[in-house]
Amino acid sequence: MVSTLRLFASVLLVLVFAGPGLAQTVNVYTAWPESLSQPIFKAYTAKTGVQINFIRLSTGELVARATAEKNNPRADVMWGAPGDGFAAAKEAGIIEPYKAATAEKIPAELKDRDGYYTAVSKNTLIFMSNAKLLKEKGLKAPTSWNDLLDPAFKGQIQTADARTSGTALTRILSIYYAFGKDEEKTVDYQKKLHKNVQVYTKSGGGCTVPASLGQTTVCIAHMPDAMEAKKKGYGVVVTFPKEGVAAVIEGVALVKGAKNREAAVKFIEWTFSKEMQDLLDKNNVYMLPTLPGASIDADVQALMKEAKLLPVDLEWVGKNRKRLVERWINEVIRD
């Protein structure tokens, strides 16, 4: 009897330290900066005890890394990156369909029709200008894509590098849709914009600090970067191009072949709960939650009313993303 109890205890110990241990970790690739993603991951760990191991990469790097690991995936979940990255991931076959229990409540335009990814939030591209430099140079904050072509902005604009940043692709798509889905006009515009660009930054938010500190006049970035600068008290002006910007979703998807699949699925389910969606507001993420009824930062609501969001065909983007980036490299920055 004693031997039987000892054997049972040994088996129990193995189950405690081996079985559940494998399910106590979720490996996440995210494009969100640590200041936005880490508080949310910590909240999940505090609630469940499940450790979130995450790597922060720009969207282009994230998709490239997950694609390179396709046959031996290191990540379980792709979490928080522009929708074009998820469209590319779907096209590359590195994510698999999974619909959270609350996914039906989320509007159709915020999720993939085949269930490969769902938006955790909505975001938008903005022009963020340094108020002091605008005044010194006698300039108005740009309110049109064409305003950025003014020679007065020569060497005064920073924006993201399309080789590494999803924000840069959002910029290209915004121009593409704002100019009537004319690819030649899109490339021509970018060549003209290139003459005024001071620096192409590796990440989308890379121009935020230079614009806040007066090292460049205009930064083309996403709203959270600008809102964080405003909340910190920097003298920046946020404007939108009147022609519009590509509607951006920040997606979440299950990686195909995820090693911690069960834990990953639970984490995705929590992502689309009201509890988690409210955390976007509570943690100053400055994006719109996608689950109806979740709380929204008042300043974000006000800003989003000023934005003209242009619908994006993510299926088309997934098939053309690489080619659009190659055209930017070969015809814009090497011209």
Steps between C-alpha positions, in 0.01 A plus 500: 500500500784735596678421173181573308463839672864586428451408134184716483688790661786465251261502205323803645829687531583424139160631391539814709846588378490367144146506359360827631845659475484478121169684507618778733674695227388676185759631255388817326636708212371857513565825316370710788767679706556365849332805654172392335522121500676412825230633740242287319716187504575555870129531572439161339783341699365652823155360423598150385858432603582434135828662398499703177842488336501765232731639237435845359579538130396741228226350286723418204753327724224320689352348184844417360607327824179300533526398135860385546383289798203358310612137537598542867295789641640673808199727547151386600317825432549803276353783707473868417628607160339672202251293300718495188752292695230245581385496140858421402521235774184336369641505148825344630311221679643573845172559688190284529130586534370551853189693603460606863163446664424874481623540141144511367448829688789664318408675171584309181742765370716443810570132442610265227206339321664157532575549869878518471526820706282742696568861591575570865480875429465769235778748441567788262789674332556866596724797425676608821668841475723693740306819584809710575671413170181566304483848653870573444473399133167672442334171407156358569455142617444287186140399433550344156740248353591772248595739783795270575640565150549872574873579458478677837490151655823390328702300752227553758308170482575168667304187423543124513712274278285256300771230520433457872188685607132423467429868557685573176276261309198670658639828363538350151150352514357831622652678199381221268139523619504881535615531136226277361683164515734619225833325559697723260374816673589338831860440395527846343374663820751308711787613276397861565456437873845337513658841415365640827578200723777554754518142633318170446470343845518124566174494694181697454537683829866580439428857395291581806787607728678709232173682426430549871849642561501726195753301297253470213182690419266220389476134598263266315407240759210324668267666748631332820846647441362851463257467789777383732708806406204733557420343837864546605465871429703537181386782272378296204207549265307200367329533162355270234527520121164607361527238222496231768716223640478123468281351773735302721414200709736348754457125474536185707550149359591148604829384352468184293658209685522693829674283760292643788176498305257449789651783704519718190130450429409597858710814467323590173161443666601741779621753243145534368333518842364831629742474792799516268349743249442747787872478576578688177341809655627435853859459377500802265544298182314774307331273250134411456399160643315274256260329741177706523444644848867523601612831651671756272735786587312830448789666313527202266128518427530870419801453273350208311201717408739723304658214308379396155560126496529333160393133477783261420474170313735294718476199267646718225759639740608151603566409138668832408679605820843373394472655153394840642801503732734397216368783283568745787857368533579487128315806372485743793803479727743373231377734228 
